[in-house]
Amino acid sequence: MTFQVGDIVARKSYGADVHFRIVSIDHTGTIAELKGIDMRLWADAPLDDLVHVDEEVRGRVREREVEQTSSSVKELKENREMGDSLFKLPGRVLHIDGDANYLKKCLSLYRALDIPVYGVHMAEEEIPDRIYTLLTYVKPDVLVITGHDAYLRSRGDKHELKAYRHSQYFKQAVQVARQFERNRDNLIIFSGACQSHFEALIEAGANYASSPDRVNIHCLDPVYIVEKACYTPIDRIIDLRHVLQYSVTGSSGLGGIDTRGTFRQGLPKIAYET
């Protein structure tokens, strides 16, 4: 079976549970570098462990995602507590993503959820050096730092930061963001991707992070946490258990600390464009 860059594949040894796109093949022609299509996972695999994923299978996955997302958007918007005679000011989001396709999907969901967002794509290793300038420009209420990650057992124990592909960059970026704003209620931070070092990200200053059990998270999972941050009133603590019910992995993949919401309402009612 032949493979080339751009092919959509799955790993036989993992029961073909995650779909990837081949981003490169090494000089020996035996090892492929893989980027998750739906999950925020980066991986390497021998070519002889791969199988092609046909378009019919991908089509069914896309249909399920569209149905699930549409249902979640409808339910989330219906559950918001908003007065008809008031104008609404949800929190403003800066979303930095290491994957351009994931960012595009997330921005579409933000728009469907009426969340004001400024999105930026850049490589994970660039984020720590560029984030302060972006924070100064956007001045967000909520910050998302995400992309791809992976725990690499060959590099060390799961508690060692060096054993992760991108967790060190996520941690550094959170630390820089906390230099910009130390108060965790004034700047709410979500950080991490698949299998990220959860404890390191929380210790660095994130309110929410992945992945407590080092499992994969879906590309849209950060947006569902952000929705609750943006539409929970400022005098209330965000109900994390309610947030996790919309995620793919629940508390195995996402966790966090008590945090106040950012949503404000005002009088008199005006036409306000987010």
Backbone as CSV, one residue per row, in Angstrom:
resi,resn,N_x,N_y,N_z,CA_x,CA_y,CA_z,C_x,C_y,C_z
1,MET,0.850,-1.193,0.000,0.000,0.000,0.000,0.891,1.250,0.000
2,THR,0.623,2.167,-0.895,1.448,3.368,-1.002,0.761,4.561,-0.329
3,PHE,1.606,5.458,0.210,1.105,6.654,0.887,1.885,7.863,0.415
4,GLN,1.227,9.008,0.457,1.902,10.256,0.118,1.387,11.383,1.011
5,VAL,2.138,12.471,1.038,1.756,13.621,1.850,0.367,14.109,1.427
6,GLY,-0.482,14.361,2.402,-1.851,14.806,2.135,-2.890,13.713,2.272
7,ASP,-2.457,12.438,2.270,-3.412,11.340,2.418,-4.059,11.366,3.796
8,ILE,-5.327,10.958,3.848,-6.029,10.811,5.126,-5.917,9.352,5.550
9,VAL,-5.429,9.143,6.770,-5.109,7.789,7.218,-5.533,7.584,8.675
10,ALA,-5.446,6.320,9.127,-5.642,5.964,10.525,-4.611,4.896,10.875
11,ARG,-4.398,4.711,12.188,-3.388,3.748,12.648,-4.050,2.420,13.012
12,LYS,-3.580,1.340,12.395,-4.136,0.016,12.672,-3.936,-0.374,14.126
13,SER,-2.780,-0.033,14.692,-2.458,-0.444,16.058,-3.349,0.209,17.105
14,TYR,-4.036,1.280,16.731,-4.958,1.958,17.635,-6.415,1.744,17.230
15,GLY,-6.638,0.745,16.394,-8.001,0.455,15.979,-8.600,1.505,15.074
16,ALA,-7.742,2.263,14.388,-8.188,3.319,13.457,-9.149,4.295,14.136
17,ASP,-8.853,4.625,15.420,-9.776,5.452,16.202,-9.705,6.941,15.883
18,VAL,-8.551,7.406,15.382,-8.365,8.824,15.074,-7.938,8.964,13.617
19,HIS,-8.520,9.919,12.920,-8.161,10.170,11.526,-7.087,11.264,11.459
20,PHE,-6.078,11.047,10.625,-4.962,11.969,10.472,-4.765,12.335,9.011
21,ARG,-4.031,13.420,8.818,-3.511,13.751,7.499,-1.990,13.615,7.550
22,ILE,-1.403,12.977,6.555,0.054,12.849,6.505,0.650,14.200,6.117
23,VAL,1.537,14.740,6.981,2.154,16.030,6.694,3.583,15.881,6.169
24,SER,4.211,14.730,6.442,5.545,14.487,5.890,5.877,13.001,6.025
25,ILE,6.812,12.552,5.213,7.340,11.181,5.285,8.858,11.304,5.359
26,ASP,9.472,10.593,6.292,10.914,10.760,6.507,11.737,10.260,5.321
27,HIS,13.049,10.544,5.373,13.928,10.246,4.223,14.055,8.756,3.942
28,THR,13.729,7.916,4.952,13.798,6.465,4.738,12.545,5.931,4.062
29,GLY,11.499,6.763,4.006,10.252,6.332,3.393,9.481,5.330,4.224
30,THR,9.736,5.317,5.560,9.080,4.333,6.419,8.253,4.945,7.546
31,ILE,8.520,6.203,7.902,7.828,6.844,9.027,7.094,8.093,8.537
32,ALA,5.818,8.198,8.910,5.007,9.360,8.538,4.749,10.243,9.755
33,GLU,4.770,11.539,9.516,4.370,12.495,10.545,2.905,12.829,10.290
34,LEU,2.082,12.742,11.347,0.638,12.811,11.208,0.039,13.956,12.011
35,LYS,-0.961,14.607,11.444,-1.689,15.674,12.128,-3.158,15.304,12.185
36,GLY,-3.736,15.302,13.398,-5.128,14.927,13.555,-6.068,15.844,12.791
37,ILE,-7.119,15.273,12.216,-8.114,16.055,11.479,-9.203,16.568,12.417
38,ASP,-9.635,15.729,13.365,-10.691,16.114,14.299,-10.151,16.310,15.716
39,MET,-9.115,15.575,16.068,-8.505,15.646,17.388,-7.203,16.447,17.312
40,ARG,-6.904,17.209,18.377,-5.727,18.081,18.396,-4.460,17.283,18.726
41,LEU,-4.185,16.273,17.916,-3.093,15.336,18.165,-2.090,15.358,17.023
42,TRP,-0.799,15.320,17.400,0.295,15.203,16.438,1.009,13.889,16.743
43,ALA,1.302,13.089,15.734,1.882,11.769,15.998,2.809,11.334,14.871
44,ASP,3.635,10.342,15.173,4.466,9.656,14.174,4.013,8.207,14.116
45,ALA,4.119,7.601,12.937,3.723,6.196,12.809,4.424,5.560,11.619
46,PRO,4.775,4.270,11.735,5.319,3.554,10.574,4.272,3.470,9.474
47,LEU,4.719,3.566,8.243,3.767,3.485,7.137,3.020,2.162,7.123
48,ASP,3.684,1.079,7.578,3.013,-0.219,7.548,1.957,-0.357,8.644
49,ASP,1.822,0.669,9.505,0.775,0.660,10.518,-0.439,1.480,10.067
50,LEU,-0.354,2.083,8.882,-1.405,2.987,8.424,-2.373,2.321,7.456
51,VAL,-3.601,2.816,7.474,-4.603,2.424,6.480,-5.238,3.702,5.942
52,HIS,-5.618,3.684,4.701,-6.299,4.835,4.106,-7.731,4.943,4.653
53,VAL,-8.189,6.173,4.821,-9.577,6.432,5.220,-10.293,6.997,4.006
54,ASP,-11.327,6.301,3.542,-11.981,6.759,2.313,-12.937,7.914,2.594
55,GLU,-13.342,8.583,1.544,-14.161,9.787,1.655,-15.545,9.491,2.241
56,GLU,-16.060,8.295,2.006,-17.373,7.946,2.568,-17.320,7.939,4.093
57,VAL,-16.255,7.370,4.652,-16.094,7.343,6.108,-15.933,8.755,6.645
58,ARG,-15.092,9.576,5.980,-14.910,10.958,6.417,-16.220,11.734,6.335
59,GLY,-17.015,11.456,5.310,-18.286,12.135,5.152,-19.221,11.853,6.319
60,ARG,-19.244,10.609,6.786,-20.091,10.256,7.935,-19.610,10.966,9.195
61,VAL,-18.293,11.071,9.361,-17.738,11.772,10.527,-18.147,13.245,10.494
62,ARG,-18.036,13.874,9.320,-18.414,15.288,9.191,-19.897,15.494,9.482
63,GLU,-20.743,14.591,8.987,-22.180,14.704,9.224,-22.498,14.630,10.711
64,ARG,-21.846,13.684,11.419,-22.083,13.556,12.863,-21.629,14.817,13.596
65,GLU,-20.501,15.376,13.168,-19.994,16.580,13.826,-20.936,17.756,13.603
66,VAL,-21.434,17.921,12.384,-22.356,19.016,12.084,-23.627,18.876,12.909
67,GLU,-24.163,17.661,12.996,-25.384,17.433,13.767,-25.166,17.727,15.244
68,GLN,-24.038,17.239,15.793,-23.747,17.448,17.208,-23.522,18.927,17.507
69,THR,-22.783,19.600,16.631,-22.494,21.017,16.845,-23.767,21.848,16.774
70,SER,-24.611,21.584,15.787,-25.868,22.323,15.649,-26.753,22.146,16.871
71,SER,-26.816,20.918,17.385,-27.617,20.638,18.566,-27.067,21.369,19.787
72,SER,-25.730,21.376,19.931,-25.100,22.038,21.071,-25.307,23.545,21.019
73,VAL,-25.161,24.135,19.833,-25.354,25.580,19.680,-26.779,25.968,20.064
74,LYS,-27.750,25.221,19.574,-29.155,25.506,19.881,-29.411,25.429,21.380
75,GLU,-28.904,24.370,22.028,-29.143,24.187,23.461,-28.436,25.254,24.294
76,LEU,-27.201,25.580,23.945,-26.451,26.581,24.694,-27.130,27.950,24.622
77,LYS,-27.575,28.338,23.438,-28.209,29.647,23.277,-29.565,29.695,23.984
78,GLU,-30.295,28.586,23.982,-31.587,28.542,24.659,-31.432,28.630,26.172
79,ASN,-30.304,28.132,26.702,-30.102,28.093,28.148,-29.543,29.389,28.724
80,ARG,-29.216,30.355,27.881,-28.675,31.606,28.396,-29.756,32.421,29.095
81,GLU,-29.351,33.017,30.241,-30.283,33.848,31.006,-30.055,35.307,30.628
82,MET,-30.923,35.833,29.750,-30.752,37.203,29.275,-32.089,37.928,29.284
83,GLY,-32.085,39.143,29.798,-33.298,39.942,29.807,-33.570,40.553,28.447
84,ASP,-34.832,40.532,28.018,-35.198,41.049,26.696,-35.025,42.561,26.589
85,SER,-35.098,43.261,27.709,-35.034,44.724,27.678,-33.618,45.258,27.895
86,LEU,-32.644,44.376,27.922,-31.262,44.766,28.211,-30.372,44.551,26.995
87,PHE,-29.274,45.325,26.924,-28.283,44.998,25.898,-27.216,44.099,26.519
88,LYS,-26.569,43.309,25.664,-25.684,42.256,26.137,-24.240,42.510,25.734
89,LEU,-23.325,42.255,26.669,-21.893,42.385,26.408,-21.173,41.105,26.830
90,PRO,-21.091,40.124,25.940,-20.316,38.923,26.265,-18.823,39.236,26.246
91,GLY,-18.032,38.390,26.887,-16.590,38.587,26.907,-15.982,38.499,25.518
92,ARG,-14.873,39.216,25.315,-14.159,39.223,24.035,-13.024,38.204,24.094
93,VAL,-12.831,37.468,22.996,-11.909,36.334,22.978,-10.743,36.581,22.019
94,LEU,-9.547,36.199,22.455,-8.386,36.074,21.580,-8.071,34.595,21.494
95,HIS,-8.204,34.018,20.305,-7.962,32.589,20.091,-6.718,32.428,19.219
96,ILE,-5.672,31.853,19.799,-4.424,31.588,19.079,-4.320,30.090,18.852
97,ASP,-4.189,29.683,17.593,-4.257,28.262,17.250,-3.083,27.864,16.371
98,GLY,-2.476,26.728,16.692,-1.371,26.207,15.895,-1.804,25.518,14.617
99,ASP,-3.110,25.402,14.388,-3.630,24.745,13.188,-4.623,25.665,12.499
100,ALA,-4.353,26.020,11.252,-5.198,26.961,10.519,-6.596,26.400,10.261
101,ASN,-6.692,25.098,9.972,-7.996,24.495,9.712,-8.842,24.444,10.977
102,TYR,-8.202,24.110,12.095,-8.926,24.100,13.364,-9.410,25.500,13.721
103,LEU,-8.557,26.492,13.500,-8.941,27.871,13.793,-10.170,28.265,12.987
104,LYS,-10.193,27.896,11.722,-11.336,28.222,10.862,-12.620,27.599,11.393
105,LYS,-12.547,26.342,11.827,-13.724,25.670,12.370,-14.169,26.318,13.679
106,CYS,-13.195,26.686,14.517,-13.526,27.323,15.792,-14.170,28.694,15.577
107,LEU,-13.638,29.470,14.638,-14.197,30.794,14.377,-15.642,30.692,13.889
108,SER,-15.922,29.678,13.090,-17.288,29.465,12.625,-18.221,29.186,13.800
109,LEU,-17.757,28.389,14.766,-18.579,28.070,15.936,-18.728,29.286,16.845
110,TYR,-17.670,30.071,17.014,-17.786,31.310,17.791,-18.882,32.206,17.208
111,ARG,-18.878,32.347,15.893,-19.873,33.206,15.253,-21.281,32.670,15.487
112,ALA,-21.430,31.339,15.391,-22.751,30.739,15.616,-23.228,30.969,17.051
113,LEU,-22.288,31.081,17.978,-22.615,31.273,19.387,-22.632,32.748,19.794
114,ASP,-22.492,33.656,18.828,-22.512,35.106,19.085,-21.429,35.528,20.068
115,ILE,-20.215,35.017,19.864,-19.079,35.351,20.720,-18.099,36.204,19.922
116,PRO,-17.790,37.431,20.392,-16.810,38.274,19.689,-15.408,37.683,19.831
117,VAL,-14.736,37.475,18.711,-13.453,36.773,18.746,-12.476,37.358,17.747
118,TYR,-11.207,37.342,18.126,-10.104,37.699,17.241,-9.230,36.457,17.150
119,GLY,-9.109,35.874,15.954,-8.381,34.625,15.782,-7.049,34.823,15.076
120,VAL,-6.030,34.091,15.542,-4.695,34.164,14.956,-4.126,32.757,14.828
121,HIS,-3.566,32.458,13.649,-2.872,31.184,13.458,-1.375,31.411,13.477
122,MET,-0.665,30.597,14.255,0.802,30.605,14.233,1.301,29.282,14.792
123,ALA,2.526,28.920,14.465,3.113,27.689,14.985,3.217,27.763,16.503
124,GLU,3.026,26.626,17.164,3.013,26.590,18.625,4.277,27.196,19.227
125,GLU,5.437,26.934,18.627,6.696,27.436,19.188,6.845,28.951,19.055
126,GLU,6.022,29.585,18.213,6.079,31.040,18.049,5.216,31.786,19.072
127,ILE,4.267,31.101,19.681,3.279,31.781,20.521,3.904,32.540,21.695
128,PRO,4.848,31.950,22.466,5.383,32.693,23.612,6.006,34.038,23.242
129,ASP,6.626,34.124,22.070,7.300,35.361,21.671,6.345,36.420,21.125
130,ARG,5.172,36.008,20.669,4.259,36.945,20.006,3.013,37.278,20.804
131,ILE,2.781,36.548,21.879,1.492,36.668,22.554,1.315,38.003,23.266
132,TYR,2.368,38.564,23.834,2.220,39.809,24.593,1.741,40.943,23.684
133,THR,2.313,41.007,22.476,1.895,42.039,21.521,0.422,41.880,21.153
134,LEU,-0.013,40.645,20.961,-1.412,40.382,20.623,-2.341,40.755,21.779
135,LEU,-1.931,40.435,22.999,-2.746,40.788,24.161,-2.886,42.304,24.287
136,THR,-1.808,43.014,24.039,-1.836,44.474,24.110,-2.772,45.061,23.059
137,TYR,-2.803,44.442,21.875,-3.634,44.934,20.773,-5.111,44.581,20.966
138,VAL,-5.404,43.333,21.321,-6.787,42.854,21.378,-7.454,43.181,22.718
139,LYS,-6.682,43.114,23.815,-7.210,43.320,25.171,-8.422,42.418,25.432
140,PRO,-8.229,41.116,25.367,-9.359,40.197,25.508,-9.760,39.964,26.963
141,ASP,-10.963,39.440,27.133,-11.408,38.941,28.430,-11.064,37.464,28.588
142,VAL,-10.999,36.767,27.449,-10.731,35.330,27.429,-9.645,35.053,26.399
143,LEU,-8.680,34.217,26.779,-7.564,33.866,25.903,-7.522,32.362,25.708
144,VAL,-7.422,31.923,24.452,-7.275,30.506,24.123,-5.916,30.302,23.456
145,ILE,-5.134,29.381,24.012,-3.823,29.034,23.466,-3.854,27.541,23.174
146,THR,-3.921,27.178,21.898,-4.096,25.767,21.573,-3.435,25.439,20.236
147,GLY,-3.640,24.218,19.791,-3.020,23.751,18.555,-2.951,22.240,18.580
148,HIS,-1.744,21.698,18.451,-1.524,20.254,18.532,-0.544,19.948,19.648
149,ASP,-0.642,18.756,20.193,0.307,18.309,21.208,0.312,16.788,21.210
150,ALA,1.189,16.200,22.012,1.225,14.751,22.183,2.186,14.415,23.309
151,TYR,1.819,13.410,24.098,2.742,12.864,25.098,3.564,11.780,24.429
152,LEU,4.888,11.920,24.463,5.797,10.981,23.823,6.503,10.164,24.902
153,ARG,6.025,8.960,25.115,6.530,8.111,26.192,8.040,7.900,26.109
154,SER,8.565,7.891,24.893,9.997,7.650,24.719,10.863,8.774,25.282
155,ARG,10.262,9.945,25.497,11.022,11.095,26.002,11.041,11.179,27.523
156,GLY,10.181,10.422,28.194,10.188,10.478,29.645,8.834,10.216,30.263
157,ASP,8.776,10.371,31.589,7.560,10.166,32.366,6.530,11.244,32.031
158,LYS,5.255,10.946,32.261,4.199,11.898,31.894,4.242,13.183,32.715
159,HIS,4.976,13.178,33.837,5.102,14.394,34.653,6.232,15.300,34.185
160,GLU,7.043,14.818,33.227,8.164,15.608,32.723,7.732,16.405,31.495
161,LEU,7.936,17.717,31.547,7.500,18.588,30.455,8.207,18.252,29.143
162,LYS,9.447,17.773,29.229,10.217,17.449,28.026,9.608,16.294,27.239
163,ALA,8.681,15.553,27.864,8.086,14.397,27.200,6.901,14.772,26.304
164,TYR,6.655,16.080,26.165,5.515,16.539,25.368,5.979,17.343,24.163
165,ARG,5.237,17.212,23.080,5.639,17.872,21.841,5.550,19.393,21.939
166,HIS,4.449,19.925,22.486,4.255,21.372,22.488,3.864,21.957,23.844
167,SER,3.718,21.150,24.882,3.266,21.665,26.179,4.181,22.755,26.732
168,GLN,5.471,22.648,26.466,6.397,23.666,26.972,6.082,25.042,26.388
169,TYR,5.667,25.083,25.122,5.335,26.368,24.494,4.018,26.913,25.031
170,PHE,3.056,26.011,25.269,1.798,26.444,25.857,2.047,27.017,27.256
171,LYS,2.893,26.341,28.032,3.192,26.808,29.383,3.866,28.179,29.346
172,GLN,4.856,28.333,28.479,5.564,29.611,28.372,4.608,30.730,27.970
173,ALA,3.693,30.424,27.057,2.735,31.430,26.602,1.801,31.850,27.735
174,VAL,1.350,30.893,28.545,0.507,31.213,29.699,1.262,32.106,30.677
175,GLN,2.523,31.800,30.919,3.320,32.613,31.837,3.453,34.048,31.344
176,VAL,3.648,34.221,30.049,3.733,35.573,29.484,2.391,36.285,29.632
177,ALA,1.295,35.565,29.380,-0.033,36.157,29.510,-0.305,36.594,30.947
178,ARG,0.213,35.849,31.897,0.025,36.221,33.299,0.891,37.422,33.700
179,GLN,1.928,37.700,32.959,2.662,38.949,33.165,1.824,40.129,32.688
180,PHE,1.030,39.890,31.638,0.134,40.925,31.111,-1.021,41.176,32.076
181,GLU,-1.613,40.116,32.629,-2.725,40.240,33.572,-2.650,39.079,34.576
182,ARG,-2.371,39.396,35.833,-2.186,38.366,36.854,-3.516,37.823,37.383
183,ASN,-4.568,38.646,37.377,-5.850,38.237,37.946,-6.544,37.229,37.023
184,ARG,-6.844,36.057,37.551,-7.418,34.991,36.723,-8.884,35.224,36.376
185,ASP,-9.521,36.190,37.019,-10.888,36.547,36.626,-10.903,37.644,35.577
186,ASN,-9.881,38.492,35.559,-9.801,39.578,34.568,-9.346,39.073,33.203
187,LEU,-8.552,38.005,33.188,-8.155,37.354,31.935,-8.269,35.852,32.147
188,ILE,-9.289,35.265,31.544,-9.520,33.824,31.648,-8.728,33.127,30.554
189,ILE,-7.921,32.127,30.931,-7.058,31.456,29.963,-7.403,29.981,29.861
190,PHE,-7.616,29.533,28.616,-7.636,28.094,28.313,-6.376,27.781,27.532
191,SER,-5.690,26.694,27.920,-4.477,26.318,27.201,-4.365,24.805,27.087
192,GLY,-3.822,24.351,25.959,-3.548,22.930,25.783,-4.194,22.347,24.547
193,ALA,-3.828,21.091,24.284,-4.346,20.353,23.139,-4.402,18.875,23.533
194,CYS,-4.266,17.969,22.597,-4.338,16.549,22.920,-3.167,16.127,23.808
195,GLN,-3.494,15.456,24.921,-2.514,14.843,25.811,-1.581,15.847,26.489
196,SER,-1.945,17.129,26.525,-1.059,18.147,27.092,-0.849,17.946,28.597
197,HIS,0.224,18.574,29.111,0.608,18.486,30.519,-0.295,19.412,31.336
198,PHE,-1.433,18.880,31.782,-2.469,19.650,32.463,-1.936,20.399,33.681
199,GLU,-1.204,19.696,34.544,-0.755,20.292,35.800,0.179,21.474,35.556
200,ALA,1.064,21.345,34.564,2.003,22.428,34.267,1.275,23.673,33.774
201,LEU,0.225,23.492,33.001,-0.507,24.628,32.448,-1.323,25.342,33.521
202,ILE,-1.942,24.583,34.420,-2.684,25.196,35.520,-1.721,25.938,36.450
203,GLU,-0.586,25.315,36.771,0.403,25.948,37.643,0.941,27.238,37.024
204,ALA,1.061,27.263,35.699,1.577,28.446,35.013,0.596,29.608,35.050
205,GLY,-0.692,29.310,35.291,-1.668,30.391,35.382,-2.926,30.222,34.559
206,ALA,-3.089,29.075,33.891,-4.309,28.844,33.115,-5.491,28.599,34.048
207,ASN,-6.672,29.066,33.660,-7.907,28.748,34.388,-8.406,27.361,34.010
208,TYR,-8.275,27.049,32.716,-8.721,25.769,32.183,-7.616,25.210,31.289
209,ALA,-7.514,23.873,31.244,-6.442,23.268,30.449,-6.797,21.830,30.105
210,SER,-6.005,21.282,29.222,-6.059,19.860,28.897,-4.650,19.286,29.180
211,SER,-4.452,18.045,29.418,-5.456,16.999,29.463,-5.188,16.190,30.734
212,PRO,-6.089,16.245,31.739,-5.826,15.583,33.018,-5.409,14.122,32.916
213,ASP,-6.046,13.376,32.030,-5.711,11.957,31.868,-4.890,11.689,30.608
214,ARG,-4.336,12.768,30.028,-3.478,12.659,28.840,-4.200,11.968,27.688
215,VAL,-5.465,12.341,27.516,-6.245,11.800,26.402,-6.380,12.867,25.326
216,ASN,-6.957,12.496,24.209,-7.149,13.429,23.103,-8.364,14.320,23.359
217,ILE,-8.325,15.551,22.840,-9.494,16.429,22.891,-9.897,16.789,21.460
218,HIS,-11.157,17.096,21.285,-11.673,17.470,19.970,-11.265,18.900,19.650
219,CYS,-11.169,19.212,18.371,-10.718,20.544,17.973,-11.640,21.649,18.465
220,LEU,-12.931,21.349,18.684,-13.891,22.374,19.108,-14.059,22.456,20.624
221,ASP,-13.453,21.560,21.380,-13.636,21.549,22.833,-13.326,22.888,23.499
222,PRO,-12.230,23.590,23.114,-11.966,24.886,23.766,-13.103,25.890,23.618
223,VAL,-13.818,25.841,22.494,-14.881,26.823,22.248,-16.027,26.648,23.232
224,TYR,-16.331,25.404,23.601,-17.433,25.175,24.523,-17.113,25.698,25.923
225,ILE,-15.852,25.618,26.328,-15.449,26.224,27.595,-15.561,27.744,27.501
226,VAL,-15.108,28.294,26.387,-15.147,29.744,26.194,-16.588,30.263,26.202
227,GLU,-17.510,29.518,25.626,-18.906,29.966,25.606,-19.410,30.223,27.012
228,LYS,-19.104,29.327,27.932,-19.545,29.503,29.311,-18.831,30.679,29.962
229,ALA,-17.567,30.887,29.633,-16.833,32.026,30.183,-17.435,33.343,29.698
230,CYS,-17.865,33.378,28.449,-18.382,34.616,27.853,-19.831,34.910,28.216
231,TYR,-20.608,33.884,28.554,-22.027,34.099,28.823,-22.451,33.743,30.250
232,THR,-21.496,33.509,31.145,-21.811,33.408,32.573,-21.678,34.810,33.164
233,PRO,-22.699,35.323,33.867,-22.629,36.674,34.441,-21.408,36.865,35.343
234,ILE,-20.935,38.098,35.409,-19.704,38.389,36.147,-19.833,38.145,37.649
235,ASP,-21.058,38.055,38.168,-21.228,37.820,39.600,-21.396,36.336,39.930
236,ARG,-21.117,35.464,38.938,-21.270,34.021,39.172,-19.999,33.262,38.802
237,ILE,-19.841,32.100,39.466,-18.745,31.191,39.132,-19.206,30.296,37.985
238,ILE,-18.368,30.123,36.987,-18.688,29.260,35.845,-18.867,27.825,36.317
239,ASP,-19.950,27.183,35.896,-20.234,25.798,36.271,-19.461,24.877,35.326
240,LEU,-18.307,24.399,35.802,-17.442,23.597,34.934,-18.097,22.272,34.547
241,ARG,-18.877,21.705,35.444,-19.542,20.441,35.121,-20.503,20.614,33.952
242,HIS,-21.162,21.785,33.898,-22.060,22.070,32.779,-21.266,22.230,31.486
243,VAL,-20.089,22.841,31.589,-19.233,23.022,30.420,-18.837,21.680,29.827
244,LEU,-18.420,20.763,30.697,-17.848,19.497,30.236,-18.859,18.593,29.543
245,GLN,-20.160,18.823,29.776,-21.147,17.961,29.149,-21.190,18.145,27.634
246,TYR,-20.662,19.263,27.133,-20.660,19.498,25.685,-19.353,19.061,25.031
247,SER,-18.339,18.733,25.835,-17.057,18.330,25.272,-17.085,16.856,24.884
248,VAL,-16.141,16.447,24.041,-16.068,15.057,23.602,-15.500,14.175,24.704
249,THR,-14.511,14.685,25.460,-13.773,13.844,26.402,-14.138,14.069,27.863
250,GLY,-14.901,15.109,28.178,-15.290,15.353,29.558,-14.100,15.631,30.461
251,SER,-14.211,15.230,31.726,-13.179,15.543,32.714,-11.884,14.772,32.498
252,SER,-11.888,13.773,31.637,-10.630,13.087,31.306,-9.731,13.976,30.455
253,GLY,-10.363,14.822,29.624,-9.583,15.645,28.708,-9.503,17.111,29.069
254,LEU,-10.420,17.594,29.945,-10.480,19.015,30.272,-10.710,19.205,31.763
255,GLY,-10.129,20.250,32.312,-10.337,20.562,33.714,-10.001,22.007,33.985
256,GLY,-10.216,22.458,35.240,-9.908,23.838,35.548,-10.248,24.209,36.970
257,ILE,-10.254,25.511,37.244,-10.458,26.045,38.585,-11.675,26.965,38.601
258,ASP,-12.150,27.283,39.811,-13.262,28.228,39.946,-12.899,29.562,39.312
259,THR,-13.796,30.049,38.458,-13.554,31.284,37.708,-14.866,32.027,37.517
260,ARG,-14.828,33.349,37.636,-16.019,34.148,37.404,-16.256,34.351,35.910
261,GLY,-17.534,34.475,35.539,-17.881,34.739,34.154,-17.563,36.167,33.756
262,THR,-17.780,36.486,32.466,-17.456,37.811,31.933,-18.679,38.531,31.347
263,PHE,-19.847,37.889,31.400,-21.022,38.431,30.717,-21.645,39.589,31.495
264,ARG,-21.945,40.687,30.773,-22.589,41.863,31.362,-23.833,42.229,30.562
265,GLN,-24.827,42.785,31.250,-26.009,43.324,30.607,-26.174,44.782,31.034
266,GLY,-26.897,45.566,30.220,-27.035,46.972,30.537,-28.330,47.582,30.049
267,LEU,-28.566,48.764,30.519,-29.744,49.557,30.141,-29.294,50.916,29.614
268,PRO,-30.067,51.579,28.732,-31.252,51.022,28.053,-30.824,50.094,26.929
269,LYS,-31.772,49.374,26.383,-31.454,48.451,25.306,-31.003,49.214,24.070
270,ILE,-29.873,48.823,23.501,-29.355,49.440,22.287,-29.034,48.366,21.267
271,ALA,-28.854,48.783,20.032,-28.404,47.846,19.012,-26.912,47.700,19.175
272,TYR,-26.468,46.494,19.583,-25.042,46.277,19.843,-24.544,45.146,18.961
273,GLU,-23.506,45.421,18.200,-22.961,44.457,17.244,-21.678,43.880,17.808
274,THR,-21.659,42.540,18.059,-20.468,41.906,18.621,-19.443,41.603,17.556
